[in-house]
């Protein structure tokens, strides 16, 4: 019989780099985790890295004895980044495998599933999304983020500007965001927070993902002459890279910065010299070469065993997958430790009760959820001379709620 795509993904997830440890785990009492991922379509490359990160962590966990002696089973389904397919995959999971937690492929899926999840399934979720409203415990009480939301990420950069600006007067900030809900997400918080920190927002540009006159928009940026230019909401769309290239050609002296999805080494390398010195928000520690932290050492060993040419720097998408898997497993582990059932309510309550979680170096400071996000990140710099390996230029910044 020819295996279906889902059967193949189940097999991939169940096969481990450290398989000899698995027979010692309790059989027939698996703890199941699921993921809906756009493994085909426009975000397939990102999803592939996320899947690899999740699978690697669950394999690592099984090799260490699973969760309190119970084996982890991980299942994944392709969604093509279509909300209806993600919903269908999620419902299939719940009917056939009853996972205790599910990773969702984006904001659209989380929003579309929220009411039914609150009323019927009540399963713990995490996802690719850091949309600010998704941490609302009243609407999305079962959804937890694996890092700061977009408003918190912007806050980290504003705090960095406040601390590091050496010029006279107020630092001048320009903002370039995508013409999308995602792009507009942190604007209200950004303006309020910038005012509180004494940062002058001199320009806000909204740009479409394509079809924009990049030269005209970059001229506006040059006329504003900002000290810093914050970019948000474009993800892998290359248009913001074109702005950076033109700004360099025009001789504009501004410090470009970006939030999570813009802070990809892959994107920086694509931009080349124009990205030299780019500052990004890093939700996770990246470099694994020579790392002493246990999770980073584990990633390094797994990656090098798979690929002898691995250079010690997984991209952000892999790290998000690994951390998301850790989050789901931590919820199950804490629920069992606290005597709570492996239900959405049990896992949710266990995570909310967890304080100062040591993530083994993936996040470089103790983690305590505030509402349903992790308001921690650091700022990293990408330099061409260092092959755009992200180098921390701040400590881990904790966002104070306003």
C-alpha positions as CSV (number, residue, x, y, z in Angstrom):
1,X,0.0,0.0,0.0
2,X,1.3,3.5,-0.9
3,X,1.5,5.6,2.3
4,X,-0.5,8.8,2.5
5,X,1.2,12.1,3.1
6,X,0.1,12.1,6.7
7,X,1.2,8.5,7.3
8,X,4.6,9.5,5.9
9,X,4.8,12.5,8.2
10,X,3.8,10.3,11.2
11,X,6.7,7.9,10.2
12,X,9.1,10.8,9.9
13,X,8.1,12.1,13.3
14,X,8.4,8.7,15.0
15,X,11.8,7.9,13.6
16,X,14.6,9.3,15.8
17,X,18.2,10.0,15.7
18,X,18.5,8.3,19.0
19,X,16.1,5.5,18.5
20,X,17.7,2.8,20.8
21,X,16.4,4.6,23.8
22,X,12.7,4.3,22.8
23,X,12.0,0.6,23.7
24,X,12.5,1.5,27.4
25,X,9.5,3.9,27.3
26,X,6.1,2.8,28.3
27,X,4.2,1.5,25.3
28,X,0.5,2.0,24.5
29,X,0.3,5.1,26.7
30,X,1.7,7.7,24.3
31,X,1.4,11.4,24.8
32,X,0.4,12.8,21.4
33,X,1.3,16.3,20.0
34,X,0.1,17.6,16.6
35,X,1.1,20.3,14.1
36,X,-0.7,21.9,11.2
37,X,2.0,23.2,8.9
38,X,2.1,24.7,5.3
39,X,4.5,22.1,4.0
40,X,3.6,23.0,0.5
41,X,2.7,26.4,-0.9
42,X,4.4,29.8,-0.3
43,X,5.8,29.1,3.2
44,X,6.9,25.6,2.6
45,X,10.6,26.4,3.3
46,X,9.7,28.0,6.6
47,X,7.4,25.1,7.6
48,X,10.1,22.5,6.7
49,X,12.5,24.1,9.3
50,X,9.7,24.4,11.9
51,X,8.8,20.7,11.4
52,X,12.4,19.7,11.7
53,X,12.8,21.7,14.9
54,X,9.7,20.1,16.5
55,X,10.6,16.6,15.3
56,X,14.2,16.9,16.6
57,X,13.0,18.0,20.0
58,X,10.5,15.3,20.4
59,X,13.1,12.7,19.3
60,X,15.5,14.1,21.8
61,X,12.9,14.0,24.5
62,X,12.0,10.4,23.8
63,X,15.7,9.5,23.9
64,X,15.8,11.0,27.4
65,X,12.9,8.9,28.6
66,X,9.9,10.8,27.2
67,X,7.6,12.6,29.6
68,X,7.7,10.8,33.0
69,X,8.4,7.6,31.2
70,X,5.7,8.0,28.6
71,X,6.6,8.1,24.9
72,X,5.8,11.2,22.9
73,X,4.2,10.7,19.5
74,X,4.2,13.6,17.0
75,X,1.9,13.9,14.0
76,X,1.8,16.6,11.3
77,X,-0.4,17.6,8.5
78,X,0.1,19.8,5.5
79,X,-2.2,22.8,5.2
80,X,-0.8,24.8,2.2
81,X,-1.3,27.8,4.5
82,X,-5.0,27.7,3.9
83,X,-7.2,28.2,7.0
84,X,-9.9,25.7,5.9
85,X,-7.3,23.0,5.4
86,X,-5.7,23.8,8.8
87,X,-9.1,23.5,10.5
88,X,-9.8,20.2,8.7
89,X,-6.4,18.8,9.8
90,X,-7.0,19.9,13.4
91,X,-10.4,18.3,13.5
92,X,-9.0,15.1,12.0
93,X,-6.3,15.1,14.7
94,X,-8.9,15.5,17.5
95,X,-11.1,12.7,16.1
96,X,-8.4,10.2,15.4
97,X,-5.4,10.9,17.6
98,X,-6.7,13.1,20.5
99,X,-3.4,15.1,20.8
100,X,-2.9,17.0,24.1
101,X,-1.5,20.0,22.3
102,X,-1.5,21.3,18.7
103,X,0.8,23.7,16.9
104,X,-1.1,25.9,14.4
105,X,0.1,27.3,11.1
106,X,-0.8,31.0,11.7
107,X,-3.0,33.7,13.1
108,X,-5.9,32.9,10.8
109,X,-6.1,29.3,12.0
110,X,-5.9,30.3,15.7
111,X,-8.7,32.9,15.3
112,X,-10.9,30.6,13.2
113,X,-10.6,27.7,15.6
114,X,-10.9,29.7,18.9
115,X,-14.6,29.6,19.5
116,X,-14.9,25.9,18.7
117,X,-11.8,25.1,20.7
118,X,-13.1,27.1,23.7
119,X,-16.5,25.3,23.6
120,X,-15.7,21.8,22.4
121,X,-12.1,20.6,22.1
122,X,-10.4,22.7,24.7
123,X,-6.9,21.6,23.5
124,X,-3.7,23.6,24.3
125,X,-2.3,25.4,21.3
126,X,0.8,27.3,20.2
127,X,1.5,28.5,16.7
128,X,3.7,30.5,14.4
129,X,1.8,33.7,15.3
130,X,2.8,36.4,17.7
131,X,-0.3,38.6,17.0
132,X,-0.8,40.8,20.0
133,X,-4.5,40.0,20.5
134,X,-3.9,36.2,20.6
135,X,-2.7,36.5,24.2
136,X,-6.1,37.6,25.4
137,X,-7.0,34.9,27.9
138,X,-10.7,35.5,27.5
139,X,-10.8,34.8,23.8
140,X,-7.7,32.6,23.3
141,X,-7.3,31.0,26.7
142,X,-5.8,27.8,25.4
143,X,-3.2,29.5,23.0
144,X,0.3,30.2,24.3
145,X,3.0,32.0,22.4
146,X,6.6,30.7,22.3
147,X,8.0,34.3,22.5
148,X,6.9,37.9,22.8
149,X,3.9,39.3,20.9
150,X,4.5,41.8,18.1
151,X,3.9,44.8,20.4
152,X,6.4,43.4,23.0
153,X,8.9,42.8,20.2
154,X,8.6,46.4,19.1
155,X,9.0,47.4,22.8
156,X,12.3,45.6,23.0
157,X,13.7,47.6,20.1
158,X,12.4,50.9,21.5
159,X,14.1,50.1,24.8
160,X,17.3,49.4,22.9
161,X,17.0,52.7,21.1
162,X,16.4,54.6,24.3
163,X,19.5,53.0,26.0
164,X,21.9,53.2,23.1
165,X,21.2,56.5,21.3
166,X,24.2,58.8,21.6
167,X,23.1,61.8,19.5
168,X,21.7,65.1,20.6
169,X,18.0,65.6,21.3
170,X,15.4,62.9,20.8
171,X,16.2,59.9,18.6
172,X,14.2,60.0,15.4
173,X,12.4,56.9,14.4
174,X,10.8,55.9,11.1
175,X,8.5,52.9,10.8
176,X,7.9,50.8,7.7
177,X,5.1,48.2,8.0
178,X,3.2,46.0,5.6
179,X,-0.3,46.8,4.4
180,X,-1.7,44.0,6.4
181,X,-3.3,43.4,9.8
182,X,-0.1,41.7,10.8
183,X,1.9,44.8,9.8
184,X,-0.4,47.2,11.6
185,X,-0.6,45.1,14.8
186,X,1.9,46.9,17.0
187,X,1.4,50.5,15.8
188,X,-0.8,51.8,18.6
189,X,1.6,50.4,21.2
190,X,4.6,51.6,19.3
191,X,3.4,55.2,19.2
192,X,2.4,55.2,22.9
193,X,5.6,53.6,24.0
194,X,7.8,55.8,21.9
195,X,6.2,58.9,23.3
196,X,6.8,57.6,26.9
197,X,10.5,56.9,26.1
198,X,11.1,60.2,24.4
199,X,11.5,58.8,20.9
200,X,10.2,61.0,18.0
201,X,8.3,59.0,15.4
202,X,9.0,61.1,12.3
203,X,7.5,58.8,9.6
204,X,5.2,55.8,9.3
205,X,5.1,54.1,5.9
206,X,2.7,51.4,4.9
207,X,3.8,49.3,2.0
208,X,2.2,46.5,0.1
209,X,4.0,43.2,-0.2
210,X,4.3,43.8,-4.0
211,X,3.5,46.4,-6.6
212,X,4.9,49.3,-4.5
213,X,7.1,52.1,-6.0
214,X,10.0,51.3,-3.7
215,X,12.0,54.3,-5.0
216,X,9.3,56.7,-4.1
217,X,8.9,55.3,-0.6
218,X,12.6,55.3,0.0
219,X,12.8,59.0,-1.0
220,X,10.2,59.7,1.7
221,X,12.5,57.9,4.1
222,X,15.5,59.9,3.0
223,X,13.6,63.1,3.4
224,X,12.6,62.2,7.0
225,X,16.3,61.4,7.9
226,X,15.5,59.1,10.8
227,X,18.2,57.8,13.1
228,X,16.5,54.5,13.2
229,X,14.2,52.7,10.8
230,X,12.0,49.9,12.3
231,X,10.6,47.3,9.8
232,X,7.7,45.1,10.7
233,X,5.2,42.8,9.1
234,X,6.8,41.6,5.9
235,X,8.0,38.1,6.9
236,X,9.9,36.6,4.0
237,X,8.5,39.1,1.4
238,X,11.6,40.7,-0.1
239,X,10.3,44.2,-0.7
240,X,11.8,45.6,2.5
241,X,15.2,44.4,1.4
242,X,14.8,46.5,-1.7
243,X,14.2,49.6,0.5
244,X,17.3,48.8,2.4
245,X,19.3,48.4,-0.8
246,X,18.1,51.7,-2.2
247,X,18.6,53.6,1.1
248,X,22.2,52.4,1.0
249,X,22.5,53.6,-2.7
250,X,21.1,57.0,-1.6
251,X,23.6,57.3,1.2
252,X,21.0,57.4,3.9
253,X,22.5,57.0,7.4
254,X,19.9,55.2,9.4
255,X,20.0,52.1,11.6
256,X,17.6,49.5,10.2
257,X,15.9,47.2,12.7
258,X,13.3,44.5,12.4
259,X,11.0,42.3,14.5
260,X,11.0,38.5,14.5
261,X,10.1,37.5,11.0
262,X,12.4,40.1,9.4
263,X,15.3,39.0,11.6
264,X,16.2,36.0,9.6
265,X,19.8,35.2,8.7
266,X,18.6,33.9,5.4
267,X,17.0,37.2,4.5
268,X,20.1,39.1,5.7
269,X,22.3,37.1,3.4
270,X,19.9,37.7,0.5
271,X,20.2,41.4,1.1
272,X,23.9,41.3,1.2
273,X,25.9,44.5,2.1
274,X,22.7,46.5,2.5
275,X,21.9,44.4,5.6
276,X,25.2,45.0,7.2
277,X,24.6,46.1,10.8
278,X,20.9,45.2,10.8
279,X,19.5,44.9,14.3
280,X,16.9,42.2,14.9
281,X,14.7,41.0,17.7
282,X,15.7,37.5,18.7
283,X,13.2,35.4,20.7
284,X,15.7,32.6,21.0
285,X,19.5,32.1,21.3
286,X,20.7,31.0,17.9
287,X,24.4,30.1,17.8
288,X,25.0,26.5,18.9
289,X,28.8,26.2,18.1
290,X,30.6,25.7,21.4
291,X,27.5,26.2,23.4
292,X,27.4,24.9,27.0
293,X,23.6,25.3,27.5
294,X,22.1,21.8,27.3
295,X,19.4,22.5,24.7
296,X,21.8,24.3,22.4
297,X,24.4,21.5,22.8
298,X,21.7,19.0,21.9
299,X,20.7,21.0,18.7
300,X,24.4,21.2,17.7
301,X,24.9,17.5,18.1
302,X,21.7,16.6,16.2
303,X,22.4,19.0,13.4
304,X,26.1,18.0,12.9
305,X,25.1,14.3,12.9
306,X,22.6,15.0,10.1
307,X,24.8,17.4,8.2
308,X,28.6,17.6,8.5
309,X,28.5,21.0,6.8
310,X,26.2,22.5,9.5
311,X,27.8,25.9,10.4
312,X,26.4,26.2,13.9
313,X,23.6,28.6,13.2
314,X,20.0,27.3,12.7
315,X,17.6,29.9,11.3
316,X,14.8,31.3,13.4
317,X,12.2,29.0,11.9
318,X,14.0,25.9,13.3
319,X,14.4,27.5,16.7
320,X,10.7,28.4,16.8
321,X,9.8,24.8,16.0
322,X,12.1,23.5,18.8
323,X,10.8,26.0,21.4
324,X,7.2,25.3,20.4
325,X,7.7,21.6,21.0
326,X,9.4,22.4,24.3
327,X,6.4,24.5,25.3
328,X,3.9,21.8,24.5
329,X,6.0,19.1,26.3
330,X,6.5,21.4,29.3
331,X,2.8,21.9,29.7
332,X,2.2,18.1,29.7
333,X,5.1,17.5,32.1
334,X,4.0,20.2,34.5
335,X,0.4,19.0,34.4
336,X,1.4,15.5,35.4
337,X,3.8,16.9,38.1
338,X,1.0,19.1,39.5
339,X,-1.5,16.2,39.5
340,X,-3.6,17.8,36.7
341,X,-5.2,15.9,33.9
342,X,-3.7,15.9,30.4
343,X,-6.6,18.1,29.1
344,X,-6.5,21.6,27.7
345,X,-7.5,22.9,31.0
346,X,-4.9,20.9,32.8
347,X,-2.1,22.0,30.5
348,X,-3.2,25.6,30.4
349,X,-3.4,25.8,34.2
350,X,0.0,24.1,34.5
351,X,1.7,26.6,32.2
352,X,0.1,29.6,34.0
353,X,1.5,28.2,37.3
354,X,5.0,27.7,35.9
355,X,7.5,30.3,37.2
356,X,11.1,30.9,36.1
357,X,11.3,28.0,33.7
358,X,14.8,27.2,32.6
359,X,14.6,26.4,28.9
360,X,18.1,25.1,28.7
361,X,19.5,28.1,26.9
362,X,17.0,28.4,24.1
363,X,15.7,31.6,25.9
364,X,18.5,33.1,27.9
365,X,16.5,34.2,30.9
366,X,14.0,32.4,33.2
367,X,10.6,32.2,31.6
368,X,7.3,33.1,33.3
369,X,4.2,33.6,31.1
370,X,2.5,36.9,31.3
371,X,-1.0,36.4,30.1
372,X,-0.2,33.9,27.4
373,X,3.1,35.2,25.9
374,X,6.8,35.2,26.9
375,X,7.7,38.9,27.1
376,X,11.4,38.3,26.7
377,X,13.8,38.9,23.8
378,X,17.3,40.2,23.0
379,X,18.6,42.4,20.2
380,X,21.1,40.9,17.8
381,X,23.3,42.5,15.1
382,X,23.9,41.0,11.7
383,X,27.3,41.8,10.1
384,X,28.5,41.0,6.7
385,X,32.1,40.4,7.9
386,X,30.7,37.7,10.2
387,X,28.6,36.0,7.5
388,X,25.5,37.5,9.1
389,X,25.8,35.3,12.2
390,X,23.5,37.0,14.7
391,X,25.6,38.5,17.5
392,X,23.8,39.7,20.7
393,X,24.2,43.4,21.4
394,X,21.8,43.5,24.4
395,X,21.0,41.3,27.3
396,X,17.6,39.6,27.6
397,X,15.1,42.4,27.8
398,X,11.9,41.9,29.8
399,X,9.0,44.0,28.6
400,X,7.1,45.9,31.3
401,X,3.4,46.0,30.6
402,X,2.0,49.5,30.3
